[in-house]
Amino acid sequence: MPKPLDKTSLNGLALSYAARFATSGAKLEAYLVRKIRERGVADGEAPLDPRAVVERLVELKYVDDEAYARAKAGSLLRKGYGGRRVEEALRAAGIDEEVREETRPDESAMREAALAMARKRRFGPFGSEQTDRAKREKQIAAMIRAGHGFDAARALIDADTIEAAEDWVSEAEE
């Protein structure tokens, strides 16, 4: 059984976690609270304050919510997830509303993400054969679950050619 935590070991856990993982302040604090609950506090030790540990690491720039939000949003968009899914992931990571607003993808980035998903999953014009109504509906539903809007999903799935899908994306850049 791991030994109970004191202030030094809590700081060590926080530094180790921040060094190994891209994290937000809220995620790091939740991790420290969980560790305190699992391992307890050493005898004779004053109550531990995980929030103070996180604030110190933020002050030292070891934890940066803005950088985390930009990296997470970019990663999700490159994987083909839509703006709604990006928003949900950042909210779950404890990113403030103001930072989420700053990192919200624009229309062009969201269309690029939708195109990436359609290409990766072979939806619409990227598929090998003509799609029937049931398959089309399943593809649209998958895109909506991935965080894309209905109009974006329908525009890509209904595109006649790959060029038409790419043109739809480039329209947002203009």
Secondary structure, DSSP 8 states (H G I E B T S, - for coil): ----B-HHHHHHHHHHHHHHS---HHHHHHHHHHHHHHH-B-TT-----HHHHHHHHHHTTSS-HHHHHHHHHHHHHHTT--HHHHHHHHHHTT--HHHHHHH---HHHHHHHHHHHHHHHT-GGGSSS---HHHHHHHHHHHHHTT--HHHHHHHHT-SSHHHHHHHHHHHH-
